Amino acid sequence: MPAKESVEVRLLVPADLDRVLEIEAASFGDPWPRAEFEGGIRSEAPPIVAVCETQLVGYLCSLAAAAETHITNIAVDAAWQKRGIGTLLVKTCIVRAARGSCQWVYLDVRPSNRAARALYERLGFVEIFRRQSYYIRPREDSLVLARPIRPGDVPGMGTGAAGDIRGKR
């Protein structure tokens, strides 16, 4: 991403849904329906979106329960990949999890998705187990990855802070 591009991470709002569904359909063989995202908006952990200038370029959905956050869905528009947007979304999710008193962040990833696996590894996720035939289209196992929350994950509490949900990259 060129240095002059500014990316804002903010909460998903209803006006974003058409663009999110467009990215979702282009990214997954078995895309989530609109109702999943609509329900997320009303949840305790609403989805977040990455916006560059006025264009929504990616999103991340998660669920939080007890001391855990699970990243359930993440996608970046193909034209905006490899610019740090996925990293920014995951780091923002980690900050949210830490502020919400979570101790772990989990996610599922396809073994064949090498780019995503490399991103998650760089961010400190490790494989903890494999789910057989988890994904449907195409049929594939899932690797379940986990990452502990660390003191440096929250701005002002050590080093390695990811930033604020409304911060600029």
N, C-alpha and C positions, 0 to 999 in steps of 0.2 A: 504494500500500500504506500503510495507516495506520501512524503511527510506532510504535505499540505492538506491531505484528506482528513477530515475530522469525522469520527464515528461516535455517535451517541448511542448508549444502551439505555432503553427505557421499557416500561411495561407495555404489553400488548393492549391495544384498545380496539373496539369493534370496527372502526374504520380501516384497520390493518388487515382484516380477515381475508379479503379477496387476494391481496398480494401474498399473504402467508400460504394460502391454499395453492396459489400458483407455484410457489417454490416447493411446497410439499409434493405436489403432483409430479413435478419435474425431477424430484430427488428420490422418490421411493416407488417401488413396484406395488406396494400395498398402502397407499396414502391414508392418513387419518381423515375422517369426515369433518365437516365444518362444526358439527355439534361438540366434538372433542375440544376444539379450540375455544368455542363459545363457553363451554363449561370451565375451561381453564381460566378465562378472564374473571370469573366469579369465585375462583378458588382462593385459598389462603396463600398460595404461592403462584400468582399469575405468571404466565409466560413472559419472557423478555424478548425484545427485538433489537436488532442493530440497524441503525439508520445512518446512511452517509448522505450528507446534505439533506435532500428531501426523499431519498429513495430507500425503502425498506429492503435490506440485503440479506438478512438472516434472522433466525429465531431459535429459542431454546425453551423447552417445557420441562418442568420438574415437579416432583411431589415430595413433600416433607412430612415425616411421621416420626415421632419420638426423637431419637438422636441421629436420624438418617435422612439424607436427601437422595432421591433417585432421579437422575436425568433421564427423562422418558422420550425426548425427541429433540433433535437439533439438526438444522440444515442451513446452508449458506448458498445463495444463488450461485450457479456455476460460474458466471462472469466475475464474481467477487471472491472466489476461492483463492487460497494461497496468498492472502493479504493480511492474515492475522485476525480475521473476524471471528472465526470459530474459537480461537484461543481466547479472545476478549469475552465472548459469550460464556465459555466454560469458567474462566476466572471470575466473572461477575457472579455466576451461580455459586461458586465456592465461597465468595464473600457473603452472599445472602445466606448460605447454609451456616457459615460460622456465626453470623449475627443472630441467627435463629437458634443458636445453641446446639446445632447438629455436630456430631463427632465424625461422621463418615459421609462421603459422597460416592454413590454407586452409579453404574450405567451398563447397558448392554451394547455390544458392538459385533458386527459380522467379522469372522476371522479373515474374510477376503478384503475387508476395507482397510488396507494398509495405511492409507493417509490418515484416517481417523485414529487408528491404533497408535501411529507414531505421535500424533498430537497428544493423545491421552497419556502416553508414556512420558513425553516431555513435561507434562503437568503433574507427574507423580502418581498416576494410576497404575495399579498392578492387577494382573489376572488372578482371580480367586477361584473360579470354577467355570465350567462349560455347561450350557443348557442344550440338550439335543433337540434338533429340528425346531428351534424357537421361531425363526423367521419363515414366512409362508411363500412370498413371491420375490425372488426365487427361494426355494427351500434351503435353509442353511442353519447351522448351529449358531449359538450366541456365546460370546465370551463375556462373562460378568467381570467387570473391573471395579476396583475400589480404591479410594484415596482417603487417608485420614485428614481431618481439619488440623491445621497447625497454627500456632500463635501468629506467625507472620502473614496469615491469610486475611487478616482484618486490618485495614488501614489504621495506623497509629499503634499497632501492637506488634512491633518488630519489623523485620524486613520481608521483602517478597510480596508486598500488598498488591492486590489486583486492581483496586480502584473502586469508585462508587458506582452505583447503578446509573446515575445520570452523568457520570464523568465522561470526559472526552478521551479518546485514545491518542 
